């Protein structure tokens, strides 16, 4: 079944809690959400992670360019 495109939200039902290193019992968790940035005119689906400051960060931009905030970043 094809997943519908969805804008990034702050709804807890749209988020997933993931363990960064499943093999490590003391590994921290991260909040992840798949969606598109509301400021992106192409509506490309991406993976976002919630930072400690409440800002969503695009995983592709973070891994390619270091930490970068999205223009339409959402805050809890």
The 8 nearest C-alpha neighbors of each residue, nearest first, counted from 0:
[[1, 2, 3, 4, 5, 33, 44, 34],
 [2, 0, 3, 4, 5, 44, 33, 34],
 [1, 3, 0, 4, 5, 44, 34, 33],
 [4, 2, 5, 1, 34, 0, 44, 6],
 [5, 3, 2, 34, 44, 6, 35, 42],
 [4, 6, 34, 3, 35, 7, 44, 33],
 [5, 7, 35, 34, 37, 36, 8, 4],
 [6, 8, 34, 35, 36, 5, 37, 9],
 [9, 7, 10, 6, 13, 73, 34, 32],
 [8, 10, 11, 75, 7, 73, 74, 13],
 [9, 11, 12, 8, 13, 14, 7, 75],
 [10, 12, 14, 13, 9, 15, 8, 32],
 [13, 11, 10, 14, 15, 9, 8, 32],
 [14, 12, 11, 10, 32, 15, 8, 9],
 [15, 13, 32, 11, 12, 31, 30, 16],
 [16, 14, 31, 30, 32, 17, 13, 12],
 [15, 17, 30, 29, 31, 28, 14, 18],
 [18, 16, 29, 28, 19, 15, 30, 31],
 [17, 19, 28, 20, 21, 27, 29, 26],
 [18, 20, 28, 27, 26, 17, 21, 29],
 [19, 21, 22, 23, 26, 18, 27, 24],
 [22, 20, 23, 18, 19, 24, 26, 17],
 [21, 23, 20, 24, 26, 25, 19, 18],
 [22, 24, 26, 25, 20, 21, 19, 18],
 [25, 23, 26, 22, 21, 20, 27, 18],
 [26, 24, 23, 27, 20, 22, 21, 28],
 [27, 25, 23, 20, 24, 19, 18, 28],
 [28, 26, 19, 18, 25, 29, 20, 17],
 [27, 29, 18, 17, 19, 16, 26, 30],
 [30, 28, 17, 16, 31, 18, 19, 27],
 [29, 31, 16, 49, 15, 48, 17, 14],
 [32, 30, 48, 15, 14, 47, 29, 16],
 [31, 33, 14, 47, 46, 15, 13, 34],
 [32, 34, 46, 45, 47, 44, 31, 35],
 [35, 33, 7, 44, 6, 5, 45, 32],
 [34, 36, 44, 6, 42, 7, 43, 45],
 [35, 37, 39, 38, 7, 6, 71, 34],
 [36, 38, 39, 6, 71, 35, 7, 42],
 [37, 39, 71, 36, 40, 70, 69, 42],
 [38, 40, 36, 42, 41, 37, 35, 43],
 [41, 39, 42, 38, 37, 43, 36, 35],
 [40, 42, 39, 43, 35, 38, 44, 36],
 [43, 41, 35, 39, 40, 44, 36, 37],
 [44, 42, 41, 35, 45, 39, 36, 34],
 [43, 45, 35, 34, 42, 33, 4, 46],
 [46, 44, 34, 33, 35, 43, 47, 57],
 [45, 47, 33, 58, 32, 57, 34, 48],
 [48, 46, 57, 56, 32, 58, 31, 55],
 [49, 47, 31, 56, 55, 30, 50, 32],
 [48, 50, 55, 30, 54, 53, 56, 31],
 [49, 51, 52, 53, 54, 55, 48, 56],
 [52, 50, 53, 49, 54, 55, 29, 48],
 [51, 53, 50, 54, 49, 74, 75, 55],
 [54, 52, 74, 75, 51, 50, 49, 55],
 [55, 53, 74, 50, 52, 73, 49, 72],
 [56, 54, 49, 48, 72, 73, 47, 50],
 [57, 55, 47, 48, 68, 58, 49, 54],
 [56, 58, 47, 60, 59, 61, 46, 48],
 [57, 59, 61, 47, 60, 46, 62, 56],
 [60, 58, 62, 61, 57, 63, 46, 45],
 [61, 59, 63, 57, 58, 62, 64, 67],
 [62, 60, 65, 66, 58, 59, 64, 63],
 [61, 63, 59, 60, 65, 64, 58, 66],
 [64, 62, 60, 61, 59, 65, 58, 66],
 [65, 63, 61, 60, 62, 66, 67, 59],
 [64, 66, 61, 62, 63, 67, 60, 59],
 [65, 67, 61, 64, 68, 60, 56, 62],
 [68, 66, 61, 65, 60, 69, 56, 64],
 [67, 69, 56, 70, 72, 66, 55, 57],
 [68, 70, 72, 71, 56, 67, 57, 36],
 [69, 71, 72, 38, 68, 36, 39, 37],
 [72, 70, 38, 69, 37, 36, 73, 39],
 [73, 71, 69, 55, 70, 54, 68, 74],
 [72, 74, 54, 55, 71, 75, 9, 8],
 [73, 75, 53, 54, 72, 55, 9, 52],
 [74, 53, 9, 73, 54, 52, 55, 49]]
